[in-house]
C-alpha cells in the first residue's frame, strides 16, 4: 500500500510510519514542521497534502483536549478537528483512494454508549470529535471506508517524542508533592498498539468505529504505576470527590473571568473523571513496557 500519514511527526504518527515501512508499505509523511523525515511540510488545517498515486490516508493530527481558547471554544476545535478531515477525505474521494483512518478519542465511544451523559452537548472538544467522524464519512462517500480509532491515554515513546501530558505527570511523580487520586479511572493503550490497529484497519479497508484499549486502570493505579516507572515509587493517597469538584468549579470561574473556555467543560468534567472510563476487559500489565519507555530517563 501507498499511504499518506498526516501528523507523521507526532508520537502515534511516527509509530504508524515505522510499522507501515516495517511491513513493506510506502508511507508519505506530512507534518506541520519541516524535518528530515517529513516529505511535505504543511498546515493540515489550511492545506491538503498531495494524494495522487496513493491508496489510503491516515489523519493523526488535530487539536487536543488540553487547549483552552477564548470563548466560544467550539469554532477552534471545529477548525482543528472537523474542517481538515472533511477537506482531506473529500480530496481522497476525488483521487480514488480506497481506505482511510482517522485517529479520534475514546470519548466518542462513551458518547455512543451513554447518550444520557450528554458528552457532545457539554464539552466542545467531544462535540468536535463526534462531528469529525460524521464529517469524515460524509465527505468520503460510500466507496471510501473510514475507520475511526477511539483512543484513550496513549503511552510510549518515538525518539524524542512523548505524550503531550507526560512531562507534567513526570514532574509531579518526581516531586515532593503528595500523589493523590480521585475515584474513577481510564482505559490506556500504547503508541505501538495504536499503530498496529491503524495498519490492520488499512489492510482490511475497515469503516468501523474501533475503540483501542489494552489495560483499564483506576487513577490511583495509573499514578502509582507512573511513579514506579520514574524510579520514585510512592504511595498514592485518595482525593475525595468533593475536593475535585471544588477544584473544577474554581477552574471554571477562572476561565470565565479570563474570557476563556475549555474543550472539556470544568462544570461537567468531574462527571467524567469520577467514572471508570474502561473499555473491554483489559489485560493487567499490558502497558508496563510503554510506561517505562515514557517515564524512564
C-alpha positions in Angstrom: 0.0 0.0 0.0 0.9 3.6 -0.5 -0.3 5.6 2.5 -0.2 9.4 3.3 0.2 9.9 7.0 -0.9 13.4 8.2 0.6 14.2 11.6 3.6 11.9 10.9 5.9 13.6 13.3 3.7 13.0 16.3 4.0 10.1 18.8 1.5 7.9 17.2 2.2 9.2 13.6 5.8 8.1 13.9 4.8 4.6 15.1 2.3 4.3 12.2 5.0 5.3 9.6 7.6 2.9 11.1 5.1 0.0 11.1 3.9 0.6 7.6 7.5 0.6 6.3 8.3 -2.4 8.5 5.6 -4.3 6.7 6.8 -3.3 3.3 4.3 -0.5 2.6 5.2 3.1 1.4 4.5 5.9 3.8 4.4 9.5 2.6 4.9 11.8 5.6 3.1 15.0 6.2 3.7 17.3 9.2 3.4 21.0 10.2 7.1 21.4 10.9 9.8 20.6 8.3 12.3 17.9 9.1 14.5 15.2 7.6 11.7 12.6 7.9 8.9 14.9 6.6 8.1 14.7 2.9 5.6 17.5 2.9 5.6 20.3 5.5 2.2 21.9 5.6 -0.5 23.0 8.0 -3.3 20.4 7.6 -5.8 22.9 9.0 -5.3 25.0 5.8 -3.8 22.8 3.1 -4.4 19.4 1.7 -1.4 17.1 1.1 -0.7 15.6 -2.4 -2.8 12.4 -2.6 -2.4 11.3 -6.2 -0.9 7.8 -6.6 -1.8 6.7 -3.1 -4.1 4.0 -1.8 -5.0 5.5 1.6 -4.6 8.2 4.1 -4.2 8.4 7.9 -5.2 11.5 9.8 -3.2 11.6 13.1 -3.3 15.4 13.7 -5.7 17.8 15.2 -6.4 19.9 18.4 -6.4 18.0 21.7 -8.5 18.5 24.8 -5.8 20.5 26.7 -6.5 23.5 24.5 -8.2 26.4 26.3 -9.1 29.0 23.7 -11.1 32.2 24.2 -14.9 31.9 24.2 -16.5 30.4 22.3 -14.3 27.3 22.2 -16.1 25.2 19.7 -15.0 27.0 16.5 -11.4 26.4 17.4 -12.0 22.7 17.8 -14.1 22.5 14.7 -11.3 24.3 12.7 -8.7 21.9 14.0 -10.5 18.6 14.1 -13.5 18.7 11.7 -12.7 21.0 8.8 -9.3 19.5 7.8 -10.7 15.9 8.0 -13.7 16.8 5.8 -11.4 18.5 3.3 -8.9 15.7 3.3 -11.5 12.9 2.9 -13.2 14.8 0.1 -9.9 15.1 -1.7 -9.2 11.4 -1.1 -12.5 10.5 -2.6 -11.8 12.7 -5.7 -8.4 11.0 -6.1 -9.9 7.5 -5.9 -8.3 6.5 -2.6 -9.7 3.3 -1.2 -9.1 3.4 2.5 -8.7 5.9 5.4 -8.2 6.0 9.1 -8.9 8.9 11.5 -7.4 8.9 15.0 -10.1 10.2 17.3 -10.9 10.0 21.0 -12.5 7.3 23.2 -14.9 10.0 24.4 -16.9 9.3 21.1 -17.2 5.6 22.3 -18.8 6.8 25.5 -20.9 9.3 23.7 -22.3 6.4 21.6 -22.6 4.0 24.6 -24.1 6.5 27.0 -26.1 9.2 25.3 -27.6 10.2 28.6 -24.2 11.6 29.6 -24.7 14.4 27.0 -21.0 14.5 26.3 -21.2 16.3 23.0 -23.6 18.9 24.4 -21.5 19.6 27.5 -17.9 19.5 26.0 -16.8 21.4 22.9 -13.9 19.1 22.4 -16.0 15.9 22.4 -18.5 17.6 20.1 -15.7 18.2 17.6 -14.7 14.5 17.8 -18.3 13.4 17.2 -18.6 15.8 14.3 -15.2 14.8 13.0 -16.3 11.2 12.5 -19.6 12.2 10.9 -18.0 14.7 8.6 -15.2 12.4 7.5 -17.6 9.7 6.4 -19.9 12.1 4.7 -17.0 13.6 2.7 -15.6 10.2 1.9 -18.9 8.8 0.5 -19.9 5.2 0.2 -16.9 3.8 -1.7 -14.2 5.1 0.7 -14.5 3.4 4.1 -13.2 5.4 7.0 -12.1 3.7 10.2 -12.2 5.9 13.3 -9.9 4.8 16.1 -11.2 5.9 19.5 -8.1 6.4 21.6 -7.7 6.7 25.4 -4.5 7.6 27.2 -1.6 6.6 24.9 1.8 5.7 26.5 5.1 5.2 24.7 8.0 7.0 23.0 9.1 7.6 19.5 12.6 9.1 19.5 12.3 12.4 21.5 8.5 12.4 21.0 6.4 11.6 24.1 2.7 12.0 25.0 1.8 15.7 25.4 0.9 15.2 29.1 3.9 13.1 30.0 6.2 16.0 31.2 3.8 17.4 33.9 2.9 13.9 35.2 6.6 13.0 35.4 7.5 16.2 37.3 4.6 15.6 39.7 5.7 12.0 40.3 9.3 13.0 40.9 8.4 16.0 43.1 7.8 16.1 46.9 4.2 17.0 46.4 1.8 14.2 47.6 0.4 11.9 44.9 -3.4 11.9 45.2 -6.1 10.4 43.0 -9.8 10.7 42.9 -12.2 7.8 42.4 -12.6 6.7 38.8 -10.1 5.7 36.1 -9.4 5.2 32.5 -8.5 2.8 29.7 -5.0 3.1 28.4 -3.0 1.8 25.4 0.4 2.2 23.7 1.5 4.0 20.6 2.8 0.8 19.1 -0.6 -0.9 19.7 -2.4 2.1 18.0 -0.1 1.7 15.0 -0.9 -2.0 14.7 -4.6 -1.2 14.7 -4.2 1.5 12.1 -2.3 -0.8 9.7 -4.8 -3.6 10.2 -7.7 -1.2 9.5 -6.0 -0.1 6.3 -5.3 -3.7 5.3 -9.0 -4.6 5.8 -10.4 -1.3 4.4 -12.4 -1.1 7.7 -15.1 1.5 8.1 -15.7 0.8 11.7 -15.6 2.7 15.0 -12.7 1.0 16.8 -12.1 1.6 20.5 -8.4 0.8 21.3 -7.5 -0.2 24.8 -5.1 -2.6 26.4 -5.5 -2.0 30.1 -8.0 -0.4 32.4 -6.6 1.5 35.4 -8.1 3.4 38.2 -6.5 6.8 38.6 -4.8 5.5 41.8 -3.3 2.6 39.9 -2.2 4.8 37.0 -0.4 7.4 39.1 1.2 4.7 41.2 2.5 2.9 38.1 3.8 6.2 36.7 5.7 6.9 39.9 7.1 3.3 39.8 8.2 3.9 36.1 10.1 7.1 37.1 12.0 5.1 39.7 10.4 7.0 42.6 7.7 4.7 43.9 5.3 6.3 46.3 2.0 5.8 48.0 -0.9 7.3 46.2 -3.5 8.8 48.6 -7.2 9.1 48.0 -8.6 12.5 46.9 -12.2 13.0 47.9 -14.6 13.5 45.0 -15.8 16.8 46.6 -12.3 18.2 46.5 -12.0 17.5 42.8 -15.4 19.1 42.2 -14.5 22.2 44.1 -11.2 22.5 42.1 -13.1 22.2 38.9 -15.5 24.9 39.9 -12.6 27.2 40.7 -11.0 26.4 37.3 -14.3 27.2 35.6 -14.6 30.5 37.4 -11.0 31.4 36.5 -11.5 30.6 32.8 -14.8 32.6 32.7 -13.1 35.7 34.2 -10.3 35.4 31.6 -12.8 35.0 28.8 -11.7 31.5 28.0 -13.5 28.2 27.6 -12.0 24.7 27.9 -12.6 21.9 25.5 -13.7 19.8 28.4 -16.0 22.0 30.5 -14.9 22.1 34.1 -18.5 22.3 35.3 -19.2 18.8 33.8 -15.7 17.4 33.8 -16.0 15.7 37.3 -18.9 13.7 35.9 -16.3 12.1 33.5 -13.2 11.9 35.7 -15.0 10.3 38.6 -16.3 7.5 36.4 -14.4 4.4 35.4 -13.9 5.0 31.7 -13.0 1.5 31.0 -13.1 -0.2 27.6 -13.4 -4.0 27.4 -11.8 -6.3 30.0 -8.2 -5.2 29.5 -5.0 -7.1 30.3 -3.2 -6.4 33.6 0.4 -5.3 32.9 -0.2 -4.8 29.2 1.2 -1.2 29.1 4.1 -1.8 31.5 6.8 -1.6 28.8 5.3 1.6 27.4 5.1 3.2 30.8 8.8 2.6 31.3 9.5 4.0 27.8 7.5 7.1 28.7 8.9 7.9 32.1 12.3 6.3 32.4 15.1 8.8 31.7 
